[in-house]
Amino acid sequence: MNLTTKELMALEDQLENEQVLVKKYREFANKCQDGQLKAKCNQIADKHQQHFNTLMGYLQ
């Protein structure tokens, strides 16, 4: 599948957004003292990592 320049730019932007969210939620998890909150932050980070991986699949 060939993507247009506009589509590639949008995909790149979304990949960057997903990377930022993964990083932020991992940092939040590392700072959490509460086990449930830590687990939730890691769960959210995992979900954004899945989004990132799905988007990367469009480039392969």
N, C-alpha and C positions, 0 to 999 in steps of 0.2 A: 504494500500500500504506500503510495507516494503522498506525502503531506505537503500542503502549501506552506509558503514562508510564514504567513499569518498563523497557521495552525501550529507550526513548529515554535514560533515565538510564544504563543499561548501555552503550549506544552512546557516549554522551558520555564516560564513564569510559575506555572503550577508546581512543577518539580521543585523549584526553589522554595515555594511556600510550604510544601510538604516537608522538605528538609528542615526548615526553620521550626515547624511545629514539632517534629520528632525531637529535635535538639532541646527545645524549651520544655517539653513534657518530661524528657529524661532528666533534665536539670531539676525540675520541680520534684520529681520522684526522689532524686538523690538528697534533696533538702528536707523531705517530709519525715517527721517523727512518727506520725500516725500510720500504722500498717495498712489500713484500708485505703487511705488517701494515696499512699505510695503505690499500692496495687492499681488503683484507678488511673493514676497518672501514667503508669507503665502500660496499662491496657490501651489508653488513648494514644500513646506514642506508638504502640504496635500497630494500631489501626492506621495511623498516618504513614507508617512505614509500608504497610500493605498498599495504600494508595500510591505511594511513590513507586513501588515495585510494579504496580499495574501500569502506571503511566510510562515507566521505562520500557515496558513491553511493547508499547506502540512505536518505539524507536528502533526496535530490533527486527 
